[in-house]
């Protein structure tokens, strides 16, 4: 079986233009894909925040890491706790099959169109490994979620960025023009860092006009925070059998960032190619309790609606606060927002807020050095942000 997998990988790499010498470099990506996912900037930020604090320091109001303000859902916690006693065995209580079934029912896609991953980043990185090459590049928006660039560079694939449109949506026509022969066209909607939506019609245009053999990778990590959810997802493109991979994570509204759980929806042949580069498969290894938690959380419809409502209200409150003070705030469709200090850099404002016990995101996107990103926390979190803001701005 292993021999067959190795031969299948060789055939795939040769078909994408890799020489046999280059294949040795790519082979290291089997382990490196996981390593690159560990370079996730959000994770690195959270780790640095924790390490920088002395153990005696009062806790920070943490609204910079794009995680949810509250913990996992009660139903999910109960399910995870019930699964733990069976963790001495692999696949206890059919946790993965149950999760796949729940995703299939929720997203209206066939079960064989769902692949479960430890978070979303690792699946995104594997898409680069599976579909990019020295002759098949990677195209994304700028500013955008750029964690895949590490693996794109390692794969020695062309990397192109295209500025967002005036309304901060992806310019799909310019993306196609930037590399008409790319292997992956990546769209993050709502986008990180701008929190803005790209219309489904634009994504559908790209899917229909892209080159044969390429894929459109659609990252919907923040989709539950958008106003028009669930009517603005691209899951229907998966059901229609299009050349798309739709990535989701449980790190946001389900508040499971540390549990590492996500999934990718795509045609079985695309998933097979993706999983081929996960040590030959058959599936990525995911924690049983995490999958049990995710399954129960997906079914907690009332709690999902409650969390959405509270987040939207707190987001509107924070944006109104800034707009009344004449700050430019980008229109947000995510559980965070982005605004411009104009005369101050994000780096110095991050330090100023930290001195007030509030942690906001620092400079991540060089193209916008004066913009800060703030995650939407609880009402108390946002009031702490307001208090810190008033002290800093009036100083």
C-alpha positions as CSV (number, residue, x, y, z in Angstrom):
1,X,0.0,0.0,0.0
2,X,2.8,2.4,0.9
3,X,4.6,1.6,-2.3
4,X,1.4,2.4,-4.3
5,X,1.1,5.8,-2.5
6,X,4.7,6.7,-3.2
7,X,4.3,5.9,-6.9
8,X,1.1,7.9,-7.0
9,X,2.8,10.9,-5.5
10,X,5.7,10.5,-8.0
11,X,3.3,10.4,-10.9
12,X,1.5,13.5,-9.6
13,X,4.6,15.5,-9.1
14,X,6.0,14.6,-12.5
15,X,2.7,15.6,-14.1
16,X,3.0,19.0,-12.5
17,X,6.5,19.7,-14.0
18,X,8.8,18.7,-11.1
19,X,12.1,17.1,-12.0
20,X,13.2,14.0,-10.1
21,X,15.7,16.2,-8.3
22,X,13.1,18.7,-7.3
23,X,10.9,15.9,-6.1
24,X,13.3,15.2,-3.2
25,X,12.8,18.7,-2.0
26,X,9.0,18.4,-2.2
27,X,9.1,15.1,-0.3
28,X,10.2,17.0,2.8
29,X,6.9,18.8,2.7
30,X,5.1,15.7,4.0
31,X,6.4,16.7,7.4
32,X,7.0,20.4,6.5
33,X,3.4,21.0,5.7
34,X,2.6,20.5,9.4
35,X,5.7,22.6,10.3
36,X,4.5,25.4,8.1
37,X,1.1,25.3,9.7
38,X,2.9,25.9,13.0
39,X,4.1,29.2,11.6
40,X,0.6,30.5,11.7
41,X,0.9,34.2,12.6
42,X,-2.2,34.1,14.8
43,X,-0.8,31.3,16.9
44,X,2.6,33.0,17.1
45,X,1.0,36.2,18.2
46,X,-0.9,34.4,21.0
47,X,2.2,32.6,22.2
48,X,4.3,35.8,22.3
49,X,1.5,37.5,24.3
50,X,1.6,34.8,26.9
51,X,5.3,34.6,27.1
52,X,5.7,38.4,27.5
53,X,3.5,38.5,30.6
54,X,5.0,37.9,34.0
55,X,3.0,35.4,36.0
56,X,2.2,38.0,38.6
57,X,0.8,40.5,36.0
58,X,-3.0,41.1,35.9
59,X,-4.7,39.4,32.9
60,X,-4.8,41.3,29.7
61,X,-8.1,42.1,27.9
62,X,-7.2,40.1,24.8
63,X,-8.9,41.4,21.7
64,X,-6.2,41.0,19.1
65,X,-6.1,37.3,18.1
66,X,-9.4,36.8,16.2
67,X,-10.6,34.2,18.7
68,X,-14.1,34.2,20.2
69,X,-14.8,36.1,23.4
70,X,-16.3,33.1,25.2
71,X,-15.2,29.4,25.5
72,X,-16.5,26.4,23.7
73,X,-20.3,25.7,23.7
74,X,-21.7,23.8,26.7
75,X,-23.0,21.0,24.5
76,X,-19.6,20.6,22.9
77,X,-17.8,20.5,26.2
78,X,-20.1,17.8,27.5
79,X,-19.5,15.7,24.3
80,X,-15.7,16.1,24.5
81,X,-15.7,15.1,28.2
82,X,-17.8,12.0,27.4
83,X,-15.3,11.1,24.6
84,X,-12.2,11.4,26.8
85,X,-12.5,8.0,28.6
86,X,-12.3,6.2,25.3
87,X,-9.1,8.0,24.2
88,X,-7.1,4.8,24.9
89,X,-8.4,3.6,21.5
90,X,-8.3,5.1,18.0
91,X,-11.5,6.4,16.5
92,X,-13.6,6.0,19.7
93,X,-17.3,6.3,19.4
94,X,-17.1,6.9,15.6
95,X,-16.2,10.5,16.4
96,X,-14.9,11.3,12.9
97,X,-17.9,9.6,11.1
98,X,-20.3,11.5,13.3
99,X,-18.6,14.8,12.6
100,X,-18.6,14.2,8.9
101,X,-22.3,13.3,9.0
102,X,-23.1,16.5,10.9
103,X,-21.1,18.6,8.5
104,X,-22.8,16.9,5.5
105,X,-26.2,17.7,6.9
106,X,-25.4,21.2,7.9
107,X,-23.7,22.2,4.7
108,X,-25.9,20.1,2.3
109,X,-22.9,18.3,0.7
110,X,-22.3,14.5,0.4
111,X,-20.3,12.9,3.1
112,X,-17.6,11.8,0.8
113,X,-17.1,15.5,-0.1
114,X,-15.9,16.3,3.5
115,X,-12.4,15.9,4.9
116,X,-11.6,16.7,8.6
117,X,-8.4,18.5,9.5
118,X,-6.7,19.7,12.7
119,X,-7.7,23.3,12.3
120,X,-7.9,25.0,8.9
121,X,-4.3,26.2,8.3
122,X,-2.9,22.7,7.8
123,X,-5.5,21.9,5.1
124,X,-4.8,25.2,3.4
125,X,-1.1,24.5,3.4
126,X,-1.7,21.0,2.0
127,X,-3.7,22.6,-0.9
128,X,-0.5,24.5,-1.8
129,X,1.5,21.2,-1.8
130,X,-1.2,19.4,-3.8
131,X,-1.9,21.9,-6.5
132,X,1.0,24.3,-6.9
133,X,4.4,23.7,-8.6
134,X,7.2,25.7,-10.3
135,X,4.8,26.1,-13.2
136,X,1.5,26.4,-11.3
137,X,1.5,29.4,-9.0
138,X,-0.6,30.8,-6.1
139,X,-2.6,34.0,-6.3
140,X,-4.2,35.9,-3.4
141,X,-5.4,39.3,-2.4
142,X,-3.4,42.0,-0.7
143,X,-3.8,42.7,2.1
144,X,-4.9,39.1,2.8
145,X,-4.2,36.1,4.9
146,X,-0.7,35.3,3.9
147,X,0.3,32.2,5.9
148,X,0.5,30.0,2.9
149,X,3.4,32.0,1.4
150,X,5.9,30.0,3.4
151,X,4.9,26.8,1.7
152,X,4.4,28.4,-1.7
153,X,8.0,29.6,-1.6
154,X,9.2,26.2,-0.4
155,X,7.4,24.6,-3.3
156,X,9.2,27.1,-5.6
157,X,5.9,28.1,-7.1
158,X,5.2,31.6,-8.4
159,X,3.4,33.8,-5.8
160,X,1.3,36.8,-6.9
161,X,-0.7,39.3,-4.9
162,X,-3.5,41.5,-6.2
163,X,-4.8,44.6,-4.4
164,X,-8.3,44.5,-3.1
165,X,-11.0,46.5,-5.0
166,X,-12.2,49.9,-3.7
167,X,-14.9,48.1,-1.7
168,X,-12.2,45.8,-0.2
169,X,-13.5,42.7,-2.0
170,X,-11.2,40.4,-4.1
171,X,-10.6,41.6,-7.6
172,X,-11.1,38.2,-9.2
173,X,-10.6,39.4,-12.8
174,X,-7.2,40.9,-11.8
175,X,-6.3,37.7,-9.9
176,X,-6.8,35.7,-13.0
177,X,-4.9,38.2,-15.2
178,X,-2.0,38.2,-12.7
179,X,-1.4,34.5,-13.3
180,X,-3.6,32.9,-16.0
181,X,-2.0,29.5,-15.3
182,X,-2.0,29.4,-11.5
183,X,-2.6,26.2,-9.6
184,X,-4.5,27.8,-6.7
185,X,-6.5,31.0,-6.6
186,X,-7.1,31.8,-2.9
187,X,-10.1,33.8,-1.6
188,X,-10.6,34.5,2.0
189,X,-14.2,35.7,2.6
190,X,-14.7,37.4,5.0
191,X,-11.2,38.5,4.4
192,X,-8.5,38.7,7.0
193,X,-7.5,41.4,7.8
194,X,-10.2,43.6,6.3
195,X,-13.3,41.6,7.5
196,X,-14.9,42.3,4.1
197,X,-17.0,39.9,1.9
198,X,-16.3,39.0,-1.7
199,X,-19.7,38.5,-3.5
200,X,-20.5,34.9,-4.3
201,X,-21.1,35.9,-7.9
202,X,-17.5,37.1,-8.3
203,X,-16.2,33.8,-6.9
204,X,-18.5,31.9,-9.3
205,X,-17.1,33.9,-12.2
206,X,-13.5,33.0,-11.2
207,X,-14.5,29.3,-10.9
208,X,-16.0,29.3,-14.4
209,X,-13.1,31.2,-16.0
210,X,-10.0,29.9,-14.3
211,X,-7.6,27.5,-16.2
212,X,-8.4,23.8,-16.4
213,X,-6.7,21.8,-13.7
214,X,-6.5,24.6,-11.1
215,X,-8.6,25.1,-8.0
216,X,-10.2,28.0,-6.2
217,X,-9.5,27.7,-2.5
218,X,-12.2,29.5,-0.6
219,X,-11.4,30.2,3.1
220,X,-14.7,30.7,5.0
221,X,-13.1,30.8,8.5
222,X,-15.2,33.9,9.5
223,X,-18.4,33.1,7.5
224,X,-20.6,32.7,10.6
225,X,-20.0,36.3,11.5
226,X,-21.2,37.7,8.2
227,X,-24.6,39.3,8.0
228,X,-26.0,37.1,5.2
229,X,-24.9,33.8,6.6
230,X,-25.8,31.0,5.6
231,X,-26.9,32.4,2.2
232,X,-23.4,33.6,1.2
233,X,-21.3,30.5,1.5
234,X,-19.8,28.6,-1.4
235,X,-20.7,25.1,-0.2
236,X,-23.1,24.9,-3.2
237,X,-20.1,25.0,-5.5
238,X,-18.9,21.8,-3.8
239,X,-22.2,20.1,-4.3
240,X,-22.2,21.2,-8.0
241,X,-18.9,19.4,-8.5
242,X,-16.8,22.5,-9.3
243,X,-13.0,22.8,-9.0
244,X,-13.2,24.3,-5.5
245,X,-12.0,23.6,-2.0
246,X,-14.0,25.3,0.8
247,X,-12.2,25.5,4.1
248,X,-13.8,26.0,7.5
249,X,-12.6,26.1,11.1
250,X,-14.0,25.7,14.5
251,X,-11.6,28.3,15.9
252,X,-14.0,31.3,15.6
253,X,-17.7,31.1,16.6
254,X,-17.3,27.7,18.1
255,X,-14.4,29.0,20.2
256,X,-12.2,25.9,19.7
257,X,-8.9,27.6,18.5
258,X,-6.8,25.6,20.9
259,X,-8.6,22.3,20.1
260,X,-7.5,22.5,16.5
261,X,-10.4,21.4,14.4
262,X,-11.5,22.3,10.9
263,X,-12.6,20.7,7.6
264,X,-12.4,21.1,3.9
265,X,-15.3,20.4,1.5
266,X,-14.5,19.4,-2.1
267,X,-15.1,16.7,-4.7
268,X,-13.7,13.3,-3.7
269,X,-11.0,13.4,-6.4
270,X,-9.7,16.7,-5.1
271,X,-9.8,15.5,-1.5
272,X,-7.9,12.4,-2.5
273,X,-5.1,14.5,-3.9
274,X,-5.1,16.7,-0.8
275,X,-5.0,13.8,1.6
276,X,-2.3,12.1,-0.5
277,X,0.1,14.7,0.8
278,X,-0.9,13.9,4.4
279,X,1.6,11.0,4.8
280,X,-0.4,9.1,2.3
281,X,-3.6,9.3,4.3
282,X,-6.1,7.8,4.7
283,X,-7.1,10.9,6.8
284,X,-5.3,13.6,8.8
285,X,-5.1,12.8,12.5
286,X,-7.6,14.8,14.6
287,X,-8.4,14.6,18.3
288,X,-11.4,12.5,19.2
289,X,-12.6,14.9,21.9
290,X,-12.2,17.8,19.6
291,X,-14.4,16.1,16.9
292,X,-17.0,15.2,19.5
293,X,-17.0,18.8,20.7
294,X,-17.3,20.0,17.1
295,X,-20.2,17.7,16.3
296,X,-22.3,18.8,19.2
297,X,-21.5,22.4,18.6
298,X,-22.6,22.3,15.0
299,X,-26.0,21.0,16.2
300,X,-26.4,23.8,18.8
301,X,-28.4,26.1,16.5
302,X,-29.8,28.3,19.3
303,X,-26.4,28.9,20.8
304,X,-24.9,29.7,17.3
305,X,-27.7,32.3,16.8
306,X,-27.2,33.7,20.3
307,X,-23.4,34.1,19.7
308,X,-23.9,35.7,16.3
309,X,-26.4,38.2,17.8
310,X,-24.2,39.2,20.7
311,X,-21.1,39.6,18.4
312,X,-23.0,41.7,15.9
313,X,-24.3,44.0,18.6
314,X,-20.8,44.4,20.2
315,X,-19.2,45.0,16.8
316,X,-21.7,47.7,16.0
317,X,-21.2,49.4,19.3
318,X,-17.4,49.5,18.8
319,X,-17.6,50.7,15.2
320,X,-20.0,53.5,16.3
321,X,-17.7,54.5,19.1
322,X,-14.8,55.0,16.6
323,X,-16.8,56.6,13.9
324,X,-18.2,59.2,16.3
325,X,-14.5,60.1,16.9
326,X,-14.0,60.5,13.2
327,X,-11.9,57.3,12.7
328,X,-12.2,55.5,9.4
329,X,-13.4,51.9,10.1
330,X,-13.6,49.3,7.3
331,X,-17.1,47.7,6.9
332,X,-16.8,44.5,8.9
333,X,-18.4,41.2,8.2
334,X,-16.3,39.2,10.7
335,X,-15.7,39.0,14.5
336,X,-13.1,41.8,14.2
337,X,-12.7,45.2,12.5
338,X,-9.9,47.3,11.0
339,X,-9.4,51.0,11.4
340,X,-6.9,53.7,10.6
341,X,-5.0,55.8,13.1
342,X,-3.7,58.0,10.2
343,X,-0.8,59.7,12.1
344,X,0.1,56.8,14.4
345,X,1.5,53.4,13.5
346,X,-0.2,50.1,14.6
347,X,3.0,49.1,16.4
348,X,3.1,52.1,18.7
349,X,-0.7,52.0,19.3
350,X,-0.4,48.3,20.2
351,X,2.2,49.2,22.8
352,X,0.1,52.0,24.2
353,X,-3.0,49.8,24.6
354,X,-0.9,47.1,26.2
355,X,0.3,49.6,28.8
356,X,-3.4,50.0,29.6
357,X,-4.0,46.3,30.0
358,X,-5.7,45.8,26.6
359,X,-4.1,43.7,23.9
360,X,-5.0,44.6,20.3
361,X,-3.3,43.3,17.1
362,X,-0.1,44.9,16.0
363,X,1.5,45.6,12.6
364,X,1.1,42.5,10.4
365,X,0.4,43.9,6.9
366,X,3.1,46.3,5.7
367,X,0.8,47.8,3.1
368,X,-1.2,49.4,5.9
369,X,1.1,50.4,8.7
370,X,-1.3,52.7,10.4
371,X,-4.2,50.3,10.6
372,X,-5.1,48.3,13.7
373,X,-7.2,45.2,13.9
374,X,-9.4,44.6,16.9
375,X,-11.3,41.5,17.7
376,X,-14.9,41.8,18.9
377,X,-14.9,40.6,22.5
378,X,-17.7,40.6,25.1
379,X,-19.4,43.9,26.0
380,X,-17.1,44.2,29.0
381,X,-14.1,43.6,26.7
382,X,-15.2,46.4,24.3
383,X,-15.8,48.8,27.2
384,X,-12.3,48.1,28.4
385,X,-11.1,49.0,24.9
386,X,-13.1,52.2,25.0
387,X,-11.7,53.2,28.4
388,X,-8.1,52.5,27.2
389,X,-8.8,54.4,24.0
390,X,-10.0,57.5,25.8
391,X,-7.0,57.6,28.0
392,X,-4.5,57.1,25.2
393,X,-6.1,59.5,22.7
394,X,-6.6,62.3,25.3
395,X,-3.0,61.9,26.6
